[in-house]
Amino acid sequence: MRHFITSKVAKAFALGAVASLALAGCGGGSLSGSGSSSPAASSSESAGSGELEKIVVGVLAIAPSAAMHYGIEEGIFEKHGLDVTLETGQGGAAMLPAVSTGSMNFAVGNPLTVMVAKDKGLDMKIVTGYSNSYAEGEDINGVVTRADSGITSFADLEGKTATVNAINTQGDLTIMEAASIAGADPSAINFSEMPFPDMEAQLELGNTDAIWIPEPFLSKALANPENVLVGYSNQEAIPGMPTMVSFTSGNYAEQNPETVAKFKDAMEELLVEAEANIDDVKATLPAFMTMPAEVAAKLKMEQYDAELRTEQLTSLGELMLKYKFVEKAPDLGAMTVD
C-alpha cells in the first residue's frame, strides 16, 4: 500500500530553510566561467562597475545539466554580464534551502519539487523553463521490468513494487496516473526509493518488480534482452511534461530584478543554442559526469526550451493535488517571475 510522506517533507523543508548547517551539504562541486568558486553575490557588488556580476547557480549531476556547462564554455552568460559558478547539489530538495537563504542565487531543478516547496511555505519563483520530456516517440525516462515478470502494462503494476529515485516526485506521480488511466488502483502500487545507478541490478535480483529510470540508465537497461519497457509514464500522464525549470527565491527576485532579468535573457539564448547544437552540449558530458565519450554521443537528451509550458505545469499541479502531494493546487502565475 502506498504511504505518503508529506509531513516528513514539510519538516525537512522547514528545517532546511532555517538551518545554515544544511546548506553545507548542498554543494558537491563547482565550475565557473572564471574557473573559481565564489560565494553568492548580490547585484550591488557589480552595479555600475562594468565588471561581470558573480552568481551561483545550483545544478544536479545529471545529463540535462550539460546545457549550463555549455553556456559557460560558449560565453553566453558572460555576454549577458554574468560570471556563473555552478554548484552541484545532491538533489532538487537539497538545493531549495540554499536558494531560499541566498547561498545559491538560482538553481535548475524539477518543477514538482519547486511547487511542493512553495506549498510548504518556501517562497520560490520560477524564472524560465529548461527541459521537457517528449510528447511522443521514445522518451527520456521510462519504466522497465523483467521480460518474464508478466508485467506488460501500467495496470499490471497494481500490487507490485515500483522503484523510483525519490518518493513524491515525478516518478511515482506519473506512474500512479498511468496506472489509473489503465484502470488499475494506483494506491495499490508499492513504491520504494533507490539511486538510479543501483536500480537495474536490484531488478535483476528480484528485489523490485519495475524501475523508473532516465537516460543513460534507460538505454543501458533495455540493451539487456531480459529487460523490457513497460512504457513512458510521462507521456501517459502529461505528454511533453516539463522535467526541469530554473528558479530563484521570491526575496532575491524582489531585491535583484536586474540580475534576474539578465539571467532570464541568458537562459533564453542558451537554451535555444543548446537545442540547436545538441552534439556540442553532449560533448561537455564526459568532463562533468565522467561519462565515456561514446556513451555521451549516443545519449538521448531532453528537449531544451526556456518557454514555460504552462498547460502541462498546470496539469502537473492538478495531479499533485489529486495524489495529495500538496494541500492546494499550485498558483503557477503567483510563483513565476514576470
C-alpha positions in Angstrom: 0.0 0.0 0.0 1.3 3.5 -0.9 2.4 5.6 2.0 2.6 9.4 1.7 5.4 11.4 3.5 4.1 14.9 3.2 4.7 15.7 6.8 8.2 14.4 6.6 8.9 16.5 3.5 7.4 19.6 5.2 9.6 19.1 8.2 12.7 18.7 6.0 11.9 21.9 4.2 11.3 23.9 7.3 14.5 22.7 8.9 16.5 23.3 5.7 15.2 26.9 5.4 16.5 27.9 8.8 19.5 25.7 9.5 22.6 27.0 7.8 24.3 23.7 8.5 22.1 22.1 6.0 23.5 24.3 3.3 26.9 22.8 3.6 25.6 19.6 2.1 24.1 21.3 -1.0 27.3 21.7 -3.0 29.2 18.8 -4.3 31.5 20.8 -6.6 31.7 24.0 -8.6 32.6 25.2 -12.1 32.6 28.9 -13.0 33.2 30.9 -16.1 36.4 32.2 -14.5 37.4 28.8 -13.1 37.0 29.9 -9.5 34.5 29.1 -6.8 32.8 32.2 -5.4 30.0 32.8 -2.9 26.6 34.0 -3.9 26.8 37.7 -4.8 24.1 40.5 -4.9 23.7 42.7 -7.9 25.0 45.7 -5.9 28.5 44.3 -6.0 29.0 45.0 -9.7 26.3 47.6 -10.4 27.7 50.3 -12.5 31.2 48.9 -12.4 31.1 47.3 -15.8 32.5 44.1 -14.3 30.9 40.7 -14.7 28.4 40.0 -11.9 29.2 36.9 -10.0 26.2 34.5 -9.3 25.9 31.0 -8.0 23.6 28.5 -9.8 22.7 25.1 -8.4 22.5 22.2 -10.8 22.1 18.4 -10.5 24.7 15.9 -11.6 22.5 14.6 -14.4 22.8 14.8 -18.2 20.5 17.8 -18.9 22.7 20.0 -16.7 25.2 19.8 -19.6 23.5 22.9 -21.1 24.6 25.0 -18.2 28.2 23.9 -18.7 27.9 24.6 -22.5 26.6 28.1 -21.7 29.7 28.8 -19.7 32.1 27.4 -22.3 30.4 29.3 -25.1 30.5 32.6 -23.1 26.7 33.1 -23.2 26.4 34.1 -19.6 29.4 36.4 -19.9 27.7 38.0 -22.9 24.9 38.9 -20.5 27.2 40.3 -17.9 27.3 37.2 -15.6 30.1 35.2 -14.2 28.5 31.9 -13.3 29.7 29.4 -10.7 27.8 26.1 -10.9 27.3 24.3 -7.6 26.4 20.6 -7.9 23.5 19.8 -5.5 22.8 16.3 -4.2 19.2 16.6 -5.1 16.5 19.1 -6.0 15.1 19.2 -2.5 18.6 19.8 -1.1 19.1 22.9 -3.3 15.9 24.6 -2.1 17.1 25.8 1.3 20.3 27.1 -0.4 18.2 29.2 -2.8 15.8 30.3 -0.1 18.6 31.7 2.1 20.7 33.1 -0.8 23.6 30.6 -0.6 22.6 29.9 -4.3 21.2 32.7 -6.3 19.4 30.4 -8.8 19.0 26.7 -9.4 17.8 24.3 -12.1 15.6 21.5 -10.9 12.3 19.6 -11.0 9.3 21.9 -11.2 7.3 19.4 -9.0 9.9 19.9 -6.2 9.6 23.7 -6.5 5.8 23.5 -6.3 5.9 21.3 -3.2 8.4 23.7 -1.6 6.0 26.7 -2.3 3.2 24.7 -0.8 5.3 24.1 2.3 6.0 27.8 2.8 9.3 28.4 0.9 8.9 31.5 -1.4 10.2 30.1 -4.7 9.9 31.9 -8.1 10.2 30.1 -11.4 12.4 32.1 -13.8 12.3 30.1 -17.0 11.6 26.7 -18.4 14.6 24.5 -19.0 13.9 21.0 -20.3 11.0 18.8 -21.3 10.2 15.2 -22.0 8.9 14.1 -25.4 5.2 14.0 -26.1 5.5 11.0 -28.4 8.1 8.5 -29.6 11.0 7.5 -27.5 11.1 9.4 -24.2 14.0 10.3 -21.9 12.7 8.2 -18.9 10.6 5.1 -18.7 9.5 2.1 -16.6 11.4 -1.1 -17.1 10.6 -4.6 -15.9 11.9 -8.2 -16.5 10.8 -9.9 -19.6 9.4 -12.8 -17.6 7.6 -10.7 -14.9 4.2 -10.8 -16.5 4.0 -7.0 -16.4 3.0 -5.8 -19.8 1.2 -2.5 -18.9 1.0 0.1 -16.2 -2.2 -1.7 -15.0 -0.1 -4.7 -14.1 1.8 -2.7 -11.5 -1.2 -3.0 -9.2 0.0 -5.0 -6.2 3.6 -4.8 -7.3 6.7 -2.8 -6.2 7.9 0.0 -8.4 11.2 1.7 -7.6 11.8 5.4 -8.1 14.7 7.7 -7.1 12.6 9.5 -4.5 9.1 9.3 -3.2 6.7 12.1 -4.0 8.4 13.2 -7.2 7.7 12.8 -10.9 8.4 9.1 -11.0 5.7 7.9 -8.6 3.3 10.6 -9.6 3.3 9.8 -13.3 3.3 6.0 -12.6 0.2 6.3 -10.4 -1.6 8.4 -13.0 -0.6 6.0 -15.8 -1.9 3.1 -13.8 -5.1 4.9 -13.0 -5.7 5.7 -16.8 -5.1 2.0 -17.5 -7.9 1.0 -15.0 -5.7 0.0 -12.0 -5.8 1.1 -8.4 -2.8 3.4 -8.0 -2.9 3.2 -4.2 -2.1 -0.5 -4.5 1.3 0.2 -6.0 4.1 -0.1 -3.5 6.9 2.4 -4.2 10.5 2.1 -3.0 13.4 4.5 -3.2 16.8 3.8 -4.7 19.6 5.7 -6.6 19.3 5.3 -10.3 22.7 3.5 -10.7 21.6 0.7 -8.4 18.2 0.0 -9.9 19.0 -2.4 -12.8 20.9 -4.7 -10.5 18.1 -4.8 -7.9 15.6 -5.5 -10.7 17.7 -8.4 -11.8 17.9 -9.7 -8.3 14.2 -9.7 -7.9 14.2 -7.0 -5.2 11.7 -4.9 -7.2 9.2 -5.5 -9.9 9.8 -2.4 -12.0 12.1 0.6 -12.1 11.6 4.2 -13.3 14.9 5.3 -14.9 16.1 8.2 -17.1 18.9 8.2 -19.7 21.5 6.9 -19.8 20.3 4.2 -17.5 17.2 3.5 -19.6 19.1 2.6 -22.8 21.6 0.5 -20.8 18.8 -1.5 -19.1 16.9 -2.0 -22.4 20.1 -3.3 -24.1 19.7 -6.4 -21.9 17.2 -8.7 -23.7 16.0 -9.9 -20.3 14.5 -6.5 -19.6 11.5 -4.9 -21.3 9.9 -1.5 -21.4 6.6 -1.2 -19.7 6.0 2.3 -21.0 6.8 6.0 -20.7 4.9 7.2 -17.7 5.4 10.9 -18.5 3.7 10.5 -21.9 0.8 8.6 -20.3 0.3 11.2 -17.5 1.2 14.5 -19.1 2.6 14.4 -22.7 5.5 16.8 -23.1 5.8 17.3 -19.4 8.5 19.8 -18.2 11.3 18.0 -16.4 13.3 21.0 -15.1 12.9 24.7 -14.7 15.2 27.5 -13.5 14.2 29.2 -10.2 15.2 31.6 -7.5 13.7 32.9 -4.2 11.0 35.5 -4.1 13.2 37.6 -1.9 16.1 37.5 -4.4 13.8 38.3 -7.3 12.4 41.3 -5.4 15.8 42.6 -4.3 17.7 41.9 -7.6 15.4 42.4 -10.5 18.1 43.5 -12.9 20.2 40.4 -12.2 17.1 38.2 -12.6 16.4 39.8 -15.9 20.0 39.2 -17.1 19.8 35.6 -16.0 16.5 35.1 -17.8 17.8 36.6 -21.0 20.9 34.5 -20.8 18.9 31.3 -20.2 16.6 32.1 -23.2 19.6 32.5 -25.5 21.4 29.5 -24.0 18.5 27.0 -24.4 17.9 27.9 -28.0 21.6 27.4 -28.7 21.7 24.2 -26.7 18.8 22.6 -28.6 20.3 23.7 -31.9 23.7 22.4 -31.1 22.9 19.3 -29.1 26.1 17.4 -30.1 28.2 20.2 -28.7 26.2 20.0 -25.4 26.8 16.3 -25.3 30.5 16.9 -25.7 30.6 18.5 -22.3 29.2 15.4 -20.5 32.4 13.4 -20.2 34.1 16.1 -18.2 31.5 16.7 -15.6 29.8 13.3 -15.4 32.9 11.1 -16.1 30.8 9.6 -18.9 32.5 7.8 -21.8 32.5 10.0 -24.9 30.9 7.2 -27.0 28.1 6.9 -24.5 27.5 10.7 -24.4 27.4 10.9 -28.2 24.5 8.4 -28.4 22.6 9.7 -25.4 19.0 10.8 -26.0 18.7 14.3 -24.4 15.7 16.1 -23.1 14.2 19.0 -25.2 15.7 22.3 -24.1 13.3 25.2 -24.1 13.2 28.4 -21.9 9.5 28.9 -22.5 7.3 27.7 -19.7 4.8 25.1 -20.7 2.0 26.5 -18.6 -0.6 24.0 -19.7 1.5 21.0 -18.7 2.6 22.6 -15.5 -1.0 23.3 -14.6 -1.8 19.7 -15.3 1.1 18.7 -13.1 -0.3 20.8 -10.3 -3.7 19.2 -10.6 -2.1 15.7 -10.4 -0.1 16.8 -7.3 -3.4 17.8 -5.6 -5.1 14.6 -6.8 -2.5 12.4 -5.2 -2.0 14.6 -2.1 1.5 15.8 -2.8 0.2 19.3 -2.0 -2.6 20.7 0.1 -3.9 23.0 -2.6 -3.3 23.4 -6.3 -0.2 25.5 -7.1 -0.8 29.0 -8.3 1.6 29.0 -11.3 1.2 32.7 -12.0 2.0 33.7 -8.4 5.2 31.7 -8.4 6.6 32.8 -11.8 8.9 35.8 -12.4 7.1 38.4 -14.6 
